[in-house]
Amino acid sequence: MRGARRRYAGRARRGFGLFDAMLATLVLSVLALWGGQVAGDWIAGRTVTAEVRTVAELARAGRLLVEGDVGHAGRTHGVGASPLAVGLADLEAADLRSPAQGTQTPGRRVLSLWLWRPDAGALLVIARARGEEPLARLPGAEDGATGVGALLETGTRLRGPGVDFDTAGLNALVAGFATVNDVFALDHVALDVTCRSYLYRVEVDCDGDGTPDAIANTMETDLDMGDHDITGAGNVTAARAVIGTLEGATEVTGALTVGGELAVTGTATMADLTVNGALTADSADIQGTLTVPDLTATGTVTGANLTLDGTVIVSGEARLGDANADTLNVVTLNVDQLSSDTGTFQSIFADSATFTSCTGCGP
């Protein structure tokens, strides 16, 4: 009897051992399955993070490209026009992206960059990563980038951190532009803001309405050239001009004040000319014709040929190399002293006049 009990107890111990082994196997299987799922989710999450950051960096580079190039076609891209493609090589040429980054994301989605202006005043930068299947999950704040999203399985609205955007307008312009297999990053170039901050060398259409904005080329502060030249100017319109040396063809319809030397190599037609210093035609090199209705000078006026149609008032001395009716036509001449090799005038008013000889003089 005692032996039977021992045999039964032995069998019981062996039965519980087998059950324990089966239970342990089951537990390990569940743990392995759970662990594999956790590991798979972790890997999928890391993949999404890599995709998100890649497209976010591409969108940022596209924004910097447009902001840094005032002549970029994106600045004049019309409102509602089809998206404008930007080559990745353009970013590389501007040192905004390395060629080593390639044309695909870590998940082997094909990268592309687009510019689109849905409304006046702002340009939308769109970085797209196109794949063959949707992301494992939507981008989230844990991915460390904003403005990135993907489409839900149905609908046309992008969802993600910092983005809630309907792509229906894009798909209406380009069929299949946005699909559930794509990852998008959006950035904005506020051209109206950059237009107010900088002076551009070309006409800039800040709001995309087809008309260049005057504010983009309008100064709101004084300009100090630091002794550098302004060349190739067409018409110069100024309320007041203070010039040290004036050269070339000059037409002044208002008042011109010259503090130093006046140099005219072409034709100068002026309403009023006031020279604080001396007007010296010889050193000024007047190759054309200086025509002024009224000339007021506080110093000395000398020259080879001057045509003065108005009144000449000189408080100092007037010296002319050749003065006759053709080169000096004056209605009234008032001077303290007049010296001329040859002079033919309608009338002369002078405090004193000394002649060494007179030909054809009246009695």
TORKOL-4160 file (C-alpha; in steps of 0.2 Angstrom, whole numbers, padded with zeros to 4 digits, m for minus):
363
<pt num="1" X="0000" Y="0000" Z="0000"/>
<pt num="2" X="0014" Y="0012" Z="0004"/>
<pt num="3" X="0022" Y="0008" Z="m0012"/>
<pt num="4" X="0007" Y="0012" Z="m0022"/>
<pt num="5" X="0006" Y="0029" Z="m0014"/>
<pt num="6" X="0024" Y="0032" Z="m0019"/>
<pt num="7" X="0021" Y="0027" Z="m0037"/>
<pt num="8" X="0005" Y="0039" Z="m0037"/>
<pt num="9" X="0015" Y="0053" Z="m0030"/>
<pt num="10" X="0029" Y="0050" Z="m0043"/>
<pt num="11" X="0016" Y="0050" Z="m0057"/>
<pt num="12" X="0009" Y="0066" Z="m0050"/>
<pt num="13" X="0026" Y="0075" Z="m0049"/>
<pt num="14" X="0029" Y="0070" Z="m0067"/>
<pt num="15" X="0012" Y="0076" Z="m0073"/>
<pt num="16" X="0014" Y="0093" Z="m0065"/>
<pt num="17" X="0031" Y="0094" Z="m0073"/>
<pt num="18" X="0024" Y="0092" Z="m0090"/>
<pt num="19" X="0010" Y="0105" Z="m0087"/>
<pt num="20" X="0023" Y="0117" Z="m0080"/>
<pt num="21" X="0033" Y="0115" Z="m0096"/>
<pt num="22" X="0018" Y="0117" Z="m0107"/>
<pt num="23" X="0013" Y="0133" Z="m0097"/>
<pt num="24" X="0030" Y="0140" Z="m0098"/>
<pt num="25" X="0030" Y="0137" Z="m0117"/>
<pt num="26" X="0014" Y="0146" Z="m0119"/>
<pt num="27" X="0020" Y="0160" Z="m0109"/>
<pt num="28" X="0036" Y="0162" Z="m0118"/>
<pt num="29" X="0026" Y="0161" Z="m0135"/>
<pt num="30" X="0015" Y="0175" Z="m0129"/>
<pt num="31" X="0030" Y="0185" Z="m0123"/>
<pt num="32" X="0039" Y="0182" Z="m0139"/>
<pt num="33" X="0024" Y="0187" Z="m0149"/>
<pt num="34" X="0021" Y="0203" Z="m0139"/>
<pt num="35" X="0039" Y="0207" Z="m0139"/>
<pt num="36" X="0040" Y="0205" Z="m0158"/>
<pt num="37" X="0025" Y="0217" Z="m0160"/>
<pt num="38" X="0033" Y="0229" Z="m0148"/>
<pt num="39" X="0049" Y="0228" Z="m0158"/>
<pt num="40" X="0040" Y="0230" Z="m0174"/>
<pt num="41" X="0030" Y="0245" Z="m0168"/>
<pt num="42" X="0046" Y="0253" Z="m0162"/>
<pt num="43" X="0055" Y="0250" Z="m0179"/>
<pt num="44" X="0039" Y="0256" Z="m0188"/>
<pt num="45" X="0039" Y="0272" Z="m0177"/>
<pt num="46" X="0057" Y="0275" Z="m0180"/>
<pt num="47" X="0054" Y="0274" Z="m0199"/>
<pt num="48" X="0040" Y="0286" Z="m0198"/>
<pt num="49" X="0051" Y="0298" Z="m0189"/>
<pt num="50" X="0065" Y="0297" Z="m0202"/>
<pt num="51" X="0052" Y="0300" Z="m0216"/>
<pt num="52" X="0045" Y="0315" Z="m0207"/>
<pt num="53" X="0062" Y="0323" Z="m0203"/>
<pt num="54" X="0068" Y="0321" Z="m0221"/>
<pt num="55" X="0053" Y="0329" Z="m0229"/>
<pt num="56" X="0053" Y="0343" Z="m0216"/>
<pt num="57" X="0072" Y="0347" Z="m0220"/>
<pt num="58" X="0068" Y="0347" Z="m0239"/>
<pt num="59" X="0053" Y="0360" Z="m0236"/>
<pt num="60" X="0064" Y="0371" Z="m0226"/>
<pt num="61" X="0078" Y="0371" Z="m0239"/>
<pt num="62" X="0065" Y="0375" Z="m0252"/>
<pt num="63" X="0059" Y="0390" Z="m0242"/>
<pt num="64" X="0077" Y="0396" Z="m0240"/>
<pt num="65" X="0080" Y="0395" Z="m0259"/>
<pt num="66" X="0066" Y="0406" Z="m0263"/>
<pt num="67" X="0069" Y="0419" Z="m0249"/>
<pt num="68" X="0087" Y="0420" Z="m0255"/>
<pt num="69" X="0084" Y="0422" Z="m0273"/>
<pt num="70" X="0074" Y="0437" Z="m0278"/>
<pt num="71" X="0074" Y="0432" Z="m0296"/>
<pt num="72" X="0067" Y="0415" Z="m0292"/>
<pt num="73" X="0052" Y="0410" Z="m0303"/>
<pt num="74" X="0042" Y="0405" Z="m0287"/>
<pt num="75" X="0041" Y="0424" Z="m0283"/>
<pt num="76" X="0031" Y="0428" Z="m0298"/>
<pt num="77" X="0021" Y="0411" Z="m0298"/>
<pt num="78" X="0003" Y="0415" Z="m0301"/>
<pt num="79" X="m0011" Y="0412" Z="m0289"/>
<pt num="80" X="m0020" Y="0396" Z="m0293"/>
<pt num="81" X="m0008" Y="0390" Z="m0306"/>
<pt num="82" X="m0002" Y="0372" Z="m0307"/>
<pt num="83" X="0012" Y="0368" Z="m0294"/>
<pt num="84" X="0029" Y="0373" Z="m0299"/>
<pt num="85" X="0043" Y="0360" Z="m0298"/>
<pt num="86" X="0060" Y="0364" Z="m0291"/>
<pt num="87" X="0074" Y="0352" Z="m0294"/>
<pt num="88" X="0084" Y="0345" Z="m0280"/>
<pt num="89" X="0100" Y="0350" Z="m0290"/>
<pt num="90" X="0094" Y="0369" Z="m0287"/>
<pt num="91" X="0096" Y="0366" Z="m0269"/>
<pt num="92" X="0112" Y="0358" Z="m0270"/>
<pt num="93" X="0119" Y="0372" Z="m0281"/>
<pt num="94" X="0114" Y="0384" Z="m0268"/>
<pt num="95" X="0122" Y="0374" Z="m0254"/>
<pt num="96" X="0106" Y="0371" Z="m0246"/>
<pt num="97" X="0107" Y="0352" Z="m0248"/>
<pt num="98" X="0120" Y="0339" Z="m0250"/>
<pt num="99" X="0120" Y="0328" Z="m0265"/>
<pt num="100" X="0125" Y="0313" Z="m0253"/>
<pt num="101" X="0107" Y="0314" Z="m0247"/>
<pt num="102" X="0101" Y="0307" Z="m0263"/>
<pt num="103" X="0083" Y="0308" Z="m0270"/>
<pt num="104" X="0074" Y="0296" Z="m0258"/>
<pt num="105" X="0070" Y="0295" Z="m0240"/>
<pt num="106" X="0076" Y="0281" Z="m0228"/>
<pt num="107" X="0060" Y="0272" Z="m0232"/>
<pt num="108" X="0064" Y="0273" Z="m0250"/>
<pt num="109" X="0051" Y="0286" Z="m0254"/>
<pt num="110" X="0055" Y="0297" Z="m0269"/>
<pt num="111" X="0057" Y="0315" Z="m0265"/>
<pt num="112" X="0051" Y="0330" Z="m0275"/>
<pt num="113" X="0049" Y="0349" Z="m0271"/>
<pt num="114" X="0035" Y="0360" Z="m0277"/>
<pt num="115" X="0030" Y="0378" Z="m0275"/>
<pt num="116" X="0011" Y="0383" Z="m0276"/>
<pt num="117" X="0002" Y="0399" Z="m0272"/>
<pt num="118" X="m0016" Y="0396" Z="m0267"/>
<pt num="119" X="m0019" Y="0414" Z="m0261"/>
<pt num="120" X="m0012" Y="0431" Z="m0264"/>
<pt num="121" X="0003" Y="0436" Z="m0253"/>
<pt num="122" X="0010" Y="0419" Z="m0248"/>
<pt num="123" X="0020" Y="0405" Z="m0257"/>
<pt num="124" X="0017" Y="0387" Z="m0251"/>
<pt num="125" X="0033" Y="0376" Z="m0251"/>
<pt num="126" X="0028" Y="0358" Z="m0253"/>
<pt num="127" X="0040" Y="0343" Z="m0250"/>
<pt num="128" X="0033" Y="0327" Z="m0255"/>
<pt num="129" X="0039" Y="0309" Z="m0252"/>
<pt num="130" X="0030" Y="0297" Z="m0263"/>
<pt num="131" X="0030" Y="0278" Z="m0259"/>
<pt num="132" X="0021" Y="0262" Z="m0263"/>
<pt num="133" X="0011" Y="0260" Z="m0247"/>
<pt num="134" X="0005" Y="0271" Z="m0233"/>
<pt num="135" X="0015" Y="0275" Z="m0217"/>
<pt num="136" X="0012" Y="0264" Z="m0202"/>
<pt num="137" X="0005" Y="0278" Z="m0193"/>
<pt num="138" X="0001" Y="0297" Z="m0196"/>
<pt num="139" X="0016" Y="0309" Z="m0191"/>
<pt num="140" X="0015" Y="0315" Z="m0173"/>
<pt num="141" X="0023" Y="0327" Z="m0161"/>
<pt num="142" X="0035" Y="0313" Z="m0156"/>
<pt num="143" X="0043" Y="0313" Z="m0173"/>
<pt num="144" X="0051" Y="0330" Z="m0169"/>
<pt num="145" X="0045" Y="0340" Z="m0184"/>
<pt num="146" X="0030" Y="0351" Z="m0187"/>
<pt num="147" X="0021" Y="0355" Z="m0203"/>
<pt num="148" X="0022" Y="0337" Z="m0209"/>
<pt num="149" X="0007" Y="0326" Z="m0213"/>
<pt num="150" X="m0001" Y="0312" Z="m0223"/>
<pt num="151" X="m0018" Y="0308" Z="m0230"/>
<pt num="152" X="m0030" Y="0297" Z="m0221"/>
<pt num="153" X="m0036" Y="0282" Z="m0230"/>
<pt num="154" X="m0051" Y="0292" Z="m0236"/>
<pt num="155" X="m0052" Y="0310" Z="m0240"/>
<pt num="156" X="m0040" Y="0324" Z="m0246"/>
<pt num="157" X="m0035" Y="0332" Z="m0230"/>
<pt num="158" X="m0017" Y="0331" Z="m0223"/>
<pt num="159" X="m0015" Y="0327" Z="m0205"/>
<pt num="160" X="0000" Y="0329" Z="m0194"/>
<pt num="161" X="0009" Y="0340" Z="m0181"/>
<pt num="162" X="0006" Y="0358" Z="m0186"/>
<pt num="163" X="m0003" Y="0354" Z="m0202"/>
<pt num="164" X="m0022" Y="0352" Z="m0207"/>
<pt num="165" X="m0022" Y="0355" Z="m0226"/>
<pt num="166" X="m0034" Y="0350" Z="m0239"/>
<pt num="167" X="m0026" Y="0344" Z="m0255"/>
<pt num="168" X="m0041" Y="0345" Z="m0265"/>
<pt num="169" X="m0036" Y="0360" Z="m0274"/>
<pt num="170" X="m0019" Y="0352" Z="m0279"/>
<pt num="171" X="m0027" Y="0337" Z="m0285"/>
<pt num="172" X="m0039" Y="0347" Z="m0296"/>
<pt num="173" X="m0024" Y="0355" Z="m0304"/>
<pt num="174" X="m0013" Y="0339" Z="m0305"/>
<pt num="175" X="m0022" Y="0323" Z="m0305"/>
<pt num="176" X="m0015" Y="0311" Z="m0291"/>
<pt num="177" X="m0004" Y="0325" Z="m0284"/>
<pt num="178" X="m0008" Y="0319" Z="m0266"/>
<pt num="179" X="m0011" Y="0301" Z="m0262"/>
<pt num="180" X="m0012" Y="0290" Z="m0246"/>
<pt num="181" X="0005" Y="0283" Z="m0250"/>
<pt num="182" X="0013" Y="0301" Z="m0249"/>
<pt num="183" X="0021" Y="0310" Z="m0234"/>
<pt num="184" X="0021" Y="0329" Z="m0236"/>
<pt num="185" X="0030" Y="0344" Z="m0227"/>
<pt num="186" X="0023" Y="0362" Z="m0229"/>
<pt num="187" X="0032" Y="0378" Z="m0227"/>
<pt num="188" X="0028" Y="0396" Z="m0232"/>
<pt num="189" X="0037" Y="0410" Z="m0240"/>
<pt num="190" X="0029" Y="0427" Z="m0235"/>
<pt num="191" X="0034" Y="0437" Z="m0249"/>
<pt num="192" X="0025" Y="0453" Z="m0243"/>
<pt num="193" X="0036" Y="0453" Z="m0228"/>
<pt num="194" X="0052" Y="0450" Z="m0237"/>
<pt num="195" X="0047" Y="0464" Z="m0249"/>
<pt num="196" X="0046" Y="0476" Z="m0235"/>
<pt num="197" X="0063" Y="0472" Z="m0228"/>
<pt num="198" X="0074" Y="0473" Z="m0243"/>
<pt num="199" X="0077" Y="0483" Z="m0258"/>
<pt num="200" X="0078" Y="0472" Z="m0274"/>
<pt num="201" X="0088" Y="0475" Z="m0290"/>
<pt num="202" X="0074" Y="0468" Z="m0300"/>
<pt num="203" X="0055" Y="0470" Z="m0301"/>
<pt num="204" X="0047" Y="0459" Z="m0288"/>
<pt num="205" X="0029" Y="0453" Z="m0288"/>
<pt num="206" X="0026" Y="0451" Z="m0269"/>
<pt num="207" X="0008" Y="0445" Z="m0269"/>
<pt num="208" X="0007" Y="0436" Z="m0286"/>
<pt num="209" X="m0006" Y="0447" Z="m0294"/>
<pt num="210" X="0004" Y="0449" Z="m0309"/>
<pt num="211" X="0010" Y="0467" Z="m0306"/>
<pt num="212" X="0027" Y="0471" Z="m0298"/>
<pt num="213" X="0025" Y="0480" Z="m0281"/>
<pt num="214" X="0033" Y="0497" Z="m0280"/>
<pt num="215" X="0037" Y="0495" Z="m0261"/>
<pt num="216" X="0050" Y="0482" Z="m0267"/>
<pt num="217" X="0060" Y="0495" Z="m0275"/>
<pt num="218" X="0056" Y="0510" Z="m0263"/>
<pt num="219" X="0069" Y="0517" Z="m0251"/>
<pt num="220" X="0063" Y="0522" Z="m0234"/>
<pt num="221" X="0080" Y="0528" Z="m0227"/>
<pt num="222" X="0095" Y="0538" Z="m0233"/>
<pt num="223" X="0107" Y="0529" Z="m0245"/>
<pt num="224" X="0125" Y="0532" Z="m0241"/>
<pt num="225" X="0136" Y="0525" Z="m0256"/>
<pt num="226" X="0152" Y="0527" Z="m0246"/>
<pt num="227" X="0161" Y="0536" Z="m0261"/>
<pt num="228" X="0155" Y="0522" Z="m0273"/>
<pt num="229" X="0147" Y="0527" Z="m0290"/>
<pt num="230" X="0130" Y="0526" Z="m0297"/>
<pt num="231" X="0132" Y="0522" Z="m0315"/>
<pt num="232" X="0120" Y="0519" Z="m0330"/>
<pt num="233" X="0106" Y="0529" Z="m0323"/>
<pt num="234" X="0092" Y="0534" Z="m0335"/>
<pt num="235" X="0082" Y="0548" Z="m0327"/>
<pt num="236" X="0085" Y="0555" Z="m0310"/>
<pt num="237" X="0071" Y="0565" Z="m0302"/>
<pt num="238" X="0076" Y="0574" Z="m0285"/>
<pt num="239" X="0068" Y="0587" Z="m0275"/>
<pt num="240" X="0086" Y="0593" Z="m0271"/>
<pt num="241" X="0103" Y="0588" Z="m0278"/>
<pt num="242" X="0120" Y="0593" Z="m0270"/>
<pt num="243" X="0133" Y="0587" Z="m0282"/>
<pt num="244" X="0152" Y="0589" Z="m0281"/>
<pt num="245" X="0155" Y="0585" Z="m0300"/>
<pt num="246" X="0142" Y="0584" Z="m0313"/>
<pt num="247" X="0147" Y="0576" Z="m0330"/>
<pt num="248" X="0137" Y="0571" Z="m0345"/>
<pt num="249" X="0121" Y="0576" Z="m0353"/>
<pt num="250" X="0111" Y="0585" Z="m0339"/>
<pt num="251" X="0093" Y="0591" Z="m0339"/>
<pt num="252" X="0087" Y="0599" Z="m0324"/>
<pt num="253" X="0069" Y="0606" Z="m0323"/>
<pt num="254" X="0070" Y="0612" Z="m0305"/>
<pt num="255" X="0083" Y="0620" Z="m0295"/>
<pt num="256" X="0101" Y="0613" Z="m0295"/>
<pt num="257" X="0113" Y="0618" Z="m0281"/>
<pt num="258" X="0132" Y="0613" Z="m0284"/>
<pt num="259" X="0143" Y="0616" Z="m0270"/>
<pt num="260" X="0160" Y="0613" Z="m0279"/>
<pt num="261" X="0164" Y="0611" Z="m0298"/>
<pt num="262" X="0151" Y="0610" Z="m0311"/>
<pt num="263" X="0157" Y="0599" Z="m0326"/>
<pt num="264" X="0146" Y="0597" Z="m0341"/>
<pt num="265" X="0152" Y="0586" Z="m0356"/>
<pt num="266" X="0135" Y="0586" Z="m0365"/>
<pt num="267" X="0121" Y="0598" Z="m0365"/>
<pt num="268" X="0114" Y="0606" Z="m0349"/>
<pt num="269" X="0097" Y="0614" Z="m0350"/>
<pt num="270" X="0092" Y="0621" Z="m0333"/>
<pt num="271" X="0078" Y="0632" Z="m0326"/>
<pt num="272" X="0089" Y="0640" Z="m0313"/>
<pt num="273" X="0108" Y="0637" Z="m0309"/>
<pt num="274" X="0115" Y="0643" Z="m0293"/>
<pt num="275" X="0134" Y="0640" Z="m0290"/>
<pt num="276" X="0141" Y="0644" Z="m0273"/>
<pt num="277" X="0158" Y="0643" Z="m0279"/>
<pt num="278" X="0165" Y="0648" Z="m0296"/>
<pt num="279" X="0158" Y="0642" Z="m0313"/>
<pt num="280" X="0174" Y="0639" Z="m0324"/>
<pt num="281" X="0169" Y="0633" Z="m0341"/>
<pt num="282" X="0187" Y="0629" Z="m0346"/>
<pt num="283" X="0191" Y="0617" Z="m0332"/>
<pt num="284" X="0173" Y="0612" Z="m0332"/>
<pt num="285" X="0175" Y="0606" Z="m0350"/>
<pt num="286" X="0158" Y="0611" Z="m0358"/>
<pt num="287" X="0159" Y="0601" Z="m0374"/>
<pt num="288" X="0141" Y="0604" Z="m0378"/>
<pt num="289" X="0130" Y="0620" Z="m0374"/>
<pt num="290" X="0126" Y="0627" Z="m0357"/>
<pt num="291" X="0109" Y="0636" Z="m0359"/>
<pt num="292" X="0102" Y="0644" Z="m0344"/>
<pt num="293" X="0088" Y="0658" Z="m0343"/>
<pt num="294" X="0096" Y="0665" Z="m0327"/>
<pt num="295" X="0114" Y="0663" Z="m0320"/>
<pt num="296" X="0118" Y="0670" Z="m0303"/>
<pt num="297" X="0136" Y="0668" Z="m0297"/>
<pt num="298" X="0144" Y="0674" Z="m0282"/>
<pt num="299" X="0162" Y="0671" Z="m0289"/>
<pt num="300" X="0170" Y="0672" Z="m0306"/>
<pt num="301" X="0163" Y="0666" Z="m0322"/>
<pt num="302" X="0175" Y="0661" Z="m0336"/>
<pt num="303" X="0172" Y="0651" Z="m0351"/>
<pt num="304" X="0175" Y="0648" Z="m0370"/>
<pt num="305" X="0158" Y="0648" Z="m0376"/>
<pt num="306" X="0142" Y="0652" Z="m0366"/>
<pt num="307" X="0124" Y="0655" Z="m0372"/>
<pt num="308" X="0114" Y="0664" Z="m0359"/>
<pt num="309" X="0097" Y="0669" Z="m0365"/>
<pt num="310" X="0091" Y="0677" Z="m0348"/>
<pt num="311" X="0099" Y="0689" Z="m0336"/>
<pt num="312" X="0117" Y="0688" Z="m0330"/>
<pt num="313" X="0121" Y="0695" Z="m0313"/>
<pt num="314" X="0139" Y="0693" Z="m0307"/>
<pt num="315" X="0144" Y="0701" Z="m0291"/>
<pt num="316" X="0162" Y="0697" Z="m0295"/>
<pt num="317" X="0171" Y="0697" Z="m0312"/>
<pt num="318" X="0165" Y="0690" Z="m0328"/>
<pt num="319" X="0179" Y="0684" Z="m0340"/>
<pt num="320" X="0175" Y="0677" Z="m0357"/>
<pt num="321" X="0187" Y="0670" Z="m0370"/>
<pt num="322" X="0176" Y="0675" Z="m0385"/>
<pt num="323" X="0160" Y="0685" Z="m0383"/>
<pt num="324" X="0149" Y="0689" Z="m0398"/>
<pt num="325" X="0131" Y="0689" Z="m0403"/>
<pt num="326" X="0132" Y="0670" Z="m0408"/>
<pt num="327" X="0140" Y="0664" Z="m0392"/>
<pt num="328" X="0134" Y="0677" Z="m0379"/>
<pt num="329" X="0116" Y="0682" Z="m0381"/>
<pt num="330" X="0111" Y="0692" Z="m0366"/>
<pt num="331" X="0096" Y="0704" Z="m0363"/>
<pt num="332" X="0104" Y="0713" Z="m0349"/>
<pt num="333" X="0122" Y="0712" Z="m0342"/>
<pt num="334" X="0126" Y="0720" Z="m0326"/>
<pt num="335" X="0144" Y="0718" Z="m0320"/>
<pt num="336" X="0157" Y="0727" Z="m0310"/>
<pt num="337" X="0170" Y="0723" Z="m0323"/>
<pt num="338" X="0169" Y="0716" Z="m0341"/>
<pt num="339" X="0184" Y="0709" Z="m0350"/>
<pt num="340" X="0182" Y="0702" Z="m0367"/>
<pt num="341" X="0193" Y="0700" Z="m0383"/>
<pt num="342" X="0178" Y="0703" Z="m0394"/>
<pt num="343" X="0160" Y="0709" Z="m0388"/>
<pt num="344" X="0145" Y="0713" Z="m0398"/>
<pt num="345" X="0130" Y="0718" Z="m0386"/>
<pt num="346" X="0113" Y="0726" Z="m0388"/>
<pt num="347" X="0115" Y="0736" Z="m0372"/>
<pt num="348" X="0129" Y="0737" Z="m0358"/>
<pt num="349" X="0126" Y="0744" Z="m0341"/>
<pt num="350" X="0142" Y="0746" Z="m0332"/>
<pt num="351" X="0149" Y="0757" Z="m0318"/>
<pt num="352" X="0165" Y="0760" Z="m0329"/>
<pt num="353" X="0170" Y="0755" Z="m0346"/>
<pt num="354" X="0188" Y="0758" Z="m0354"/>
<pt num="355" X="0191" Y="0756" Z="m0372"/>
<pt num="356" X="0208" Y="0757" Z="m0380"/>
<pt num="357" X="0201" Y="0758" Z="m0398"/>
<pt num="358" X="0183" Y="0759" Z="m0405"/>
<pt num="359" X="0178" Y="0755" Z="m0423"/>
<pt num="360" X="0161" Y="0761" Z="m0429"/>
<pt num="361" X="0158" Y="0771" Z="m0413"/>
<pt num="362" X="0145" Y="0785" Z="m0414"/>
<pt num="363" X="0149" Y="0803" Z="m0410"/>
